[in-house]
Amino acid sequence: MSWIALAMLAMFVGLDATSFPQAMISRPLIAGTLAGLVFGHPDAGLAVGAVLEVYSLIILPFGAARYPESGTAAAAAAAAYAQASSAAVEPRLLFLTVVFAFAWEQISGASVIFVRRINERLVSALPADPLAAVRVARRHLLALAIDGVRGVWAVLLGALLGGILLRAFEPHFSLSAEWSARALMIAAAVVLGSALPLFGGLRQRFVAFGAGLASGSILLLVL
């Protein structure tokens, strides 16, 4: 039943990114948390989704631009992580999960390009006659169905493959839990810094920088 639920979630995540309804379900934070919830570990899914959300902030999906698809990759990685670990945060396993998610984002992104090529052929094959409007609607529904199937494929295959790879590589991963956590935090800080220009003008950037500096300082004192 968990895999059936994951397949349904995958369809919505795949569609939400572009096709329908664009309700932010495909954001890594949401997709990862829901995928973890499917396997009874929403905290593990939240941990994976939160990390991947940071890295996806600088991805701006404008028009026909090519970009890694983070939503389906986050759902796949969170499901794989939830299968391989019962804990919310295991730094070594989380590090490996994030690395897998980065690789799977590229494959999911390639699947988006593939579906766009199919959509192009669906549109170009339409004849110019009085029934064109009906046929356009049918092709539109067909394109939605294809994108939903793509989402299911990307998440289920990624979850299966990711779970196998995590269980295979984790025992042989030599980086300690402490250094794994540090590597994730440093990389996330760099990405957040590179996203600073997205926060409006110079004043807004200083506000964002000050908030980040204060939050980092608090974390250093607490941890």
C-alpha positions, 0 to 999 in steps of 0.5 A: 500500500505504501508504494501505491500511495507513493505512486499517487503522490508521484503523479501529483508531484510530477504534474504540479511542477508545470502542468497542473495545478502548480500549488507548490506540492512539487517543492522539495520541502513538501514533496520530501515530507509527504514521501516520508509520511507515506513510509511512516517517517515524515520527520525523515522526509522533512530532513531530506526535503529541507536540505534539498529545498535550500539547494533548489532556491537558486533554480529559476524555471523560466520558460523552456530553460533546462533545469534539474527537477527537484520535486520528483527527485526529492520525493524519490530520495526521501522515500529511499531515505525513509526505507534505509533509516528509521531516524530523522537525521543520520548525517552520513546517510543524509549526506549520501541521500543528498548526493543521490538526489542531485544525480537523480535531479538530472535524470528527472530533468531529462525526462521533462525534456523528453515529455516536451518533445512528445508534446511538440509532436502532439501539437504539430500533428493536429489537423486544421479543421472545424474539430481542431478545438476538440482535438486540442483538448484531447491532446491536452489531456493526453499530455497531462496523462503523459506527464503524470506517468513521467512523475510516477516513473521518476519517483518510483524508480528513483526510490527503488534505486536510491534505497538499494544504493543507500543500503549498499554504500552506507556501510562503506562510507568512511566520512564520519557523522560529524564531518558529513553534517559539517559538509552539508551545512557549509554547502547549504550556507554557500548556496544560500549566499549565492541566492542573496541577489534574489532578495530584491534591492541592496536594502533587502539583501542586507536584511536577508544577510543580517537575518542569516547571520543572526540565525547562524550565530544562534545555531552556533551557540545552541549547537 
